[in-house]
Amino acid sequence: MGDDCLHRFLLDDLDICGAVVRLGSVWRKMLDDRNYAAPVARLLGELSATTLLLGASLKQAGRLTIQLRGSGPISLLVIDCNERLAIRGMAKCAEAPPSERIADLLGHGQLLLSLDQPSMREPYQSIVPLGGETLAEVFEHYLRQSDQSPARLFLAASTDAAGGLLLQKLPTADQRDADGWGRVEALATTVRTAELLTLPAEELLLRLFPEEAVRLFPARPIAHNCPEDWAKVRALLRSLGPSEAYAALRETGEVVVRDDLCNREYRFDRAAIDELFRDFTGPSASPPTIH
């Protein structure tokens, strides 16, 4: 298993499924010019791995977005990915984090999960309180409540890489082997941070489950999903109308639209704004509220 890929797997004789994910260059791109403190970067890396592990189950076009909102130094962590495992994300941190503990980093917070697919009349959303001492515990609790079946999650992140291992117990597992889940769970807890960040998937699973029949599915590539989109930004400015755009232009000499998720700014000078509204036929005042 190289960097920036995900493998799903199945323990054939036990009806226990799972996935292994590793981020390398994609993760480093997400950190470029962010200057996050180490605890913030670690938590964002763990959330990136988690989102991919959950997003890998998307069977059709769609987007999975996971947010952690808190009252602590970190006010927001957000990651989204699509069915092709193209990912982007960011963190907002107002001050230096006091420790590595999730309770100290986020304080009282919420987990928000949103799934948007063309086949759905409206996006599915779930909002639950943060419960757990670690990010892995937060999502184990969420999966246990939402899927009504046990799951275990093991996460690791550094400034160079992020990785994770997900195990899920299928409904027929106890019929296949009443002791299987407990045995596999105990073996999985021996996984070390360095192994999640460095070992190939085949080697990792062989090390953890040497006596089990493991079916490893082909690797799926992961990409960084932050292309420039000037057309979208121009459409946004036109929706605001010339009144607001020219007001910003008078105040600062240019109009700046910031894309926090991709850590990018779009800048428009007077000539660009003139061109944008040259043929504008919409309202010139009272711009609509944008949510």
N, C-alpha and C positions, 0 to 999 in steps of 0.2 A: 504494500500500500504506500503510494507516494503521497506527497502533499496535495491538498485541495481536491480531495475526493471522499466519497462515502460508499461504504459497503453494507448492504443488508445481509443478514445471515439467519439461518434456522437451525436449531438443535433438533434434528429430525426425529429422534427417538423420544423426545420429551415434549414436543409441541410448545417450545419456547422460542420466540423470535427476538431479533434485535438488530442493531446497526452500530457501526463504528465509523466515526468521522474524524478527518484530520484537515486542518487549515494551515497553510504556510504562507505563500506569497499573497494570497487573497487577504489573509488576516493582516499582513504587514501593510498592504495598500489601505486597508480600513483605518490603520493607525497613523498613516502618513500625515505629518503636520498637525496632529491632534494634541500632542503634549499632555496626554492623560497621566495622572499619577498612577503608580503601579497597581494599587488596589482597584482603581476604576478600570484600567485596561484588563486586569484579570477577570473582573466580573463581566465586562462586555464580551471578552473572548469566550467565557463559559456560556453566556447567553447566545452567542453566535453558534456555538456547537449545538446547543439545545434546540435552537430554531431549525437548524438543518436536519437534526435527527427526527424532529416532529414533521417538518415539511416534506421529508422524503416519502411520506405516505400519501401525498397528493396524487390522485390518479388522473386528474384532468387539469386544464389550464386554471390557474388561480394564484392567489397571493396570501401567504400566512404572515401576519404581523404580530409580534409579541412586544409588549411594553411592560416595564416595571416602573411604577411611579412611587416616589417616596417623599417623606418629610425630612430626611436627613441631608447630609452633604451632597449626595447624588439625588437629584430630583427626577431624573428620567434616564432610562436605558431603553432603546428601541432597536429592534432588528426586524427586517422583513426579508422573505425569500419567496421565489415563485416555484412553479412545478419543475423548472429546469435547474433548481438549486443555485440560482443567481441571487446574491445576497448583498445587503447594504445595512448600515446601522450607525448609531452614534450614542454618546452619553452626554448628559449635562451635569456638571459638578460645580457648585458655587464656592467650595472651599476645600482645603486639603483634608482628605479623609483621615479620621483619627485612628482607624484600625482596619483589619481585614474582615471583621465580622459583618455579615450582611445586615444585622440589626443596627449596627453603628453607621453603616454606609447609607442605608435607605430609610432607617427609622420606621415609622408606621407607613405601610405602603400597600399597593394593590398590584396584582398581576392582571393585565388586560390582554386577551387573546382574540384576534379577529381573523376570520377566514372569508375571503371574497373570491367567488367564482362566477363566471358568466351564467352558469345554470341556476344560480340562486337568485331569488327575487330580491333579497337584501342580504348584506353580509351577516355571517354568524358572529356573535360577540359573546365573550364570557369575561366577567369581572369577579375576581375573588381576592380576599385578603392574602397578604404574604404570610405563609406559615412554614417555618423551618429555620434551622440555624445556618444552612448553606443553600446555594442556588439549586443544587441537586435535590435537596429535601423539599424545597418549594415546589418543584415540578413533579416529584414523586407523589406528593400530596395531591397536586392538581390532577394528575393522571389517575390516581386511585379513585378520586371523586367522580371524574368525568367518564372514565372507561369502565369503572366498576371491576377492575382487575389489577393485580399488583404489577408494579414496574420498578426497576432500579436504574439509576442514572449515575454515571461516574464522569466527572468533568475535570479538565485541566487547561490552563492557559498561561502563557508567558508573553514577552514582547515579540517573540519569534514565531510562535505556533500556538494553536488551540486544538483541543481534541476532546472526544467524548465517546462513551460506550453506553448504549441503551439496551436494557433487557425488558421484555414484556411477556407475561404469562398468558398463553392462549386459553380459552375456556375448556379445552379438552386435555389440558396438561395433567391434571390429577388422575384422569382415567388412564393415561399412558404410563405415569410413574408418580405415585403419591408422594414420594420423597424428592422428586426431580427438582422442583422449584427451590426448595430449601438448600439442596446440594449445590445447585448452580449459583444461587445467591451468595452462599458462603464462599465459593471459589472466586466469584467476581469481586468481592470485597478485598481480595489480596492485590488487586491491580494498583500499580504505583503511577504517580504523576509522570515520571519520565517515560514509562511505557506507553501511556496514552499519547505522548507528544512525539515519540520516536519509532516505536515498533510497527512494522507492517501489519496489516490486519490479520493475515494468515498466521503470522508468528504470535501476535497478541492472543488470538483465540486459542491457538494450540497451547500456549503457556497457561492460559486460564482454565481451559476445559480439555485436558489431555485425554480423558477417557470417553469423551462424548463425540458422537457423529455430527460434525458441523458442515452444513451446506452453505458455502460462501457464494453470494451472487456477484455478478460483475460490478466493477467500480463505476460510480457515477461522478462525473467531473463537477466541480464547484467553481463558480465565476463571481467576480466582483461586479455588481450591477449599478454602475454609476456613469452612464454615458452622458455627455452634454446634451441638453435638450432646449435649445434656444427657442424653438417654435412654441413649446409649452409655456416658457416664461413670457414670450411676447403675447400669447393668448391671455395669460393672467393679467398683464398690464392693460391690455385692451378691455378686459372685463372690468377693471377698476375705473377706466375712463380717463380722458385727458385732464380733467380738473385735478385729480389726485396726483397723476404723474407729473404734471407741470408744477404743482405745489412742491413736490419733492425735489424737482430740478432747481427751482428757485432757492430752496433752502440749502442744498449741498453742492449744486453745480453738476450733479449727475444722479441718476436713479440706480440704486443698487438693490438687487434681489438676491438674497442669500438662500442657498440650499444646504441646510444644516446636515441632512442625512449624508450628503456626498461631500461636505466640506468645500463648497464651491460658491463663488460669487459671480453674478451676471451684472455687468455694468453697461449703462446706456447714457451716452452724452446727449447734448441738445439736438444734434443732427439725427441721432438714432431715434429719439422720441418724436421729432418732427416727422420723420419717415413713417414711424409706426402709426401715427394718427392722421396721416395725410388724407386717407380716404375714409376716415372713421365716421360712422353714421349712428353710433349709439348715443346714450345720454352723456352730456358734458359735465353734469354735476350729480351730487347725491349718489356716489358709487355704491354698488351693492355690498352687503356684508359678506366676507369670504370666510368660510369655516374650514 
